[in-house]
Structure formats: structure tokens, C-alpha cells
Amino acid sequence: MYKHLKYSALVLCLLFVADLASAQGSEKEKRVSKSYKVNDNRLEFSVRNKFGKVEISTWDKPQIDVEVVIKVDNRNESRAMKMLDQINVTIMESSQAISFETRIDGSLNNRNNEEFEINYTIKMPSNLPLIVKNSFGDTYIGSYDGPATLDIAYGNIKAETFSNDLRLELSFGSGDIASTKKTDMTVKYSKLDVGKVGNATINSQFSDLDIEELLDVNLDAKYGSVEFGSLNNITGRVSFSGFELDLLRKSMDLTTSYSGDFTVRKVSKGFQRISLDGKFGSFDIGLESGANASVEANLKYCDMSYSGVPFEFNYVVKDHNSKEYRGKLGTGQGGTINLSSDYGDVRVRTVQ
């Protein structure tokens, strides 16, 4: 009986070790390493990857170092080797451009029994034209001085400062960028946080934007939320999106619809122009004390409140469905305010 128990225990132990080895699977990897001397700052460098990370750091050397690590994990060793053979990197080299592209032959899926990833680590000068396309993986970029084009899908991007032109497409992911100079952004189904932006064109769909400081921006936002800290000038339209702005310095020219609560907490007293045309959404505007402007407001199926604001209207027409106001704020000299709203109340306040 005792011998039988010892034998059973031994069998169970062997089975456990076998199961553990099977669960651990077979990990395989291959590496691609390349190094290039850079003699021309017009040399374009591009990487197109999927299912892995792209990490780019910059240095002062006139040299590009690229290391690609391809990893696969499968319980079946022969399957792991086959997976590894299916993943390759295509490299194109010329005097004008260097490109790396991940190629997957056939179909591979990150499933329970098999996993794979392709990770790029790049060191390069910061002044070269840069193109990065990465899907199903995260992207990291240090401070960059050259023009950059980024296309990030189903992954996240974290970057420092872009001091040249930036074109960014972000979809189904999130972004965290310290600052940009001149930017063209398309953001879909994502969340984007930026510290400081110079001149920008932003197309946002089903996304949340949070930007601390902007100079001039043209905005097209649909279905999401927009939160800006401060800006000089803004034009564009906002539809089915919330909008919050802490400080407007100069001008605003926006068309809105179904924008929910549209709030500008403070407009500098030296502002130049406010033009808002909205439907099915309220406006809440805070004017700094001491502001002066001519004022015109046209309202349908809604009201305007301005208690404590030094408006003087010399023309007011009200009927059952509409209201028209003409007049001035303070001296009436300086800026202009044009408000048009259908089915959305307007509130104007004085702030310090």
C-alpha cells in the first residue's frame, strides 16, 4: 500500500512537471540590427510596424541605429519556429530614404496558445524627416526637431516636444504629447492630452481632447469632448461634443450644434471678436471686467441672461419665438460680439 502511494505521488509529480513545461511553451526570437551613417539631414527615415513597440530616442551622433526584436511564444515548438519564419522585416535603403517595414506572411493572431510581438528600438538624429506607422502597439518618441508624420492605431503614443511640423493620426488609442509647434491632427475614437500647441488644425471624432495651451486652432469636433486651457484664436465647428475653454485671448468664430454645455470661462478684455452660431446647445461666456465691444444677438426659442454685465442695448425686439439685441458693451469700442442661438440659452457673465 505504501509503495503504491509513493508510485502514485511520483506519477502526479511527473504529470505536474509535464503540464508546467507545456504551459510555459516555447519562446523563440530573432533580431535584426542595422546602423547607418547620416551625411544629409534631408534623409527620410520611416518605420511601419504592427503588433509591437516603437521606441525612438535621439542623440547628437550623425548615425541611425535600429534594432528589431521579434518574439514568438507557442506551446508547440515547431509551430513557434513556423511563426518566427512568418515574420520578417523589409528594409529599403537609398541616398534619400531608409525604411523598415514589418511583414507577416499568412495570418497570425495573438491567441491563448500563441503570442508574438515585434519591437523596434531606434536611436537617431532629431532633425531628419520621420515617418512612423504603428498598429496594435505603443510608440515612444523623445524630443524631435525634424518634420514628423505619425499614424498610430490601436495603441498609445507618448512623446516629448515636436519643434517642427507634425502630422498626427491617432485612432482607437491614447496620446500624451508634451508640446508641438505646427500640427495637423486627426483623432478618432481616442483620448489625446497635449501640453502646448502652436498653430493647429484638429479633426476630432468620437474622441476626448485635453490641451493646456494653444496659439491658433481650426477645430472640427464631433461626438466627444474638448477641453482647452488657453488660446489666442479659434475657428471651426463643434457638433455633439462638450466644449470648455478656460481663457480666450483674441478671437473665436465657431458654429455649434448639439454641443451640450459650451463654456468659455474667461474672455480677455482686449479680445477682438466673438462669433458663435449655435443650435440645440447652451452658451456660457465669461467676459473680463473692463471689456468693450459692439454687441449683436439673435435668439430663437431660447433666452439670454446677462445680469451684472454692462450691456447697453439701443435696439431690442422680442416676440413669442425670437429676440434680437443690438448695442454695446462698455464704450462699444474695440471688439465685436455676435451671438446666434436656436433652442439653446445664452448666459453672459462678468469675471475678474
Secondary structure, 3 states (H helix, E strand, C coil): CHHHHHHHHHHHHHHHHHHHHHHHCEEEEEEEEEEEECCCCCCEEEEEEECCCEEEEECCCCEEEEEEEEEEEECCHHHHHHHHHHEEEEEEECCCEEEEEEEECCCCCCECCEEEEEEEEEEECCCCCEEEEEECCCEEECCECCCEEEEEECCEEEEEEEEEEEEEEEECCEEEEEEEEEEEEEEECCEEEEEEEEEEEEEEECCEEEEEEEEEEEEEEEEEEEEEEEEEEEEEEEEEEEEEEEEEEEEEEEEEEEEEEEEEEEECCCCCEEEEEEEEEEEEEEEECCCCEEEEEEEECCCEECCCCCEEEEEEEECCCEEEEEEEECCCCCEEEEEEEECCCEEEEEEC
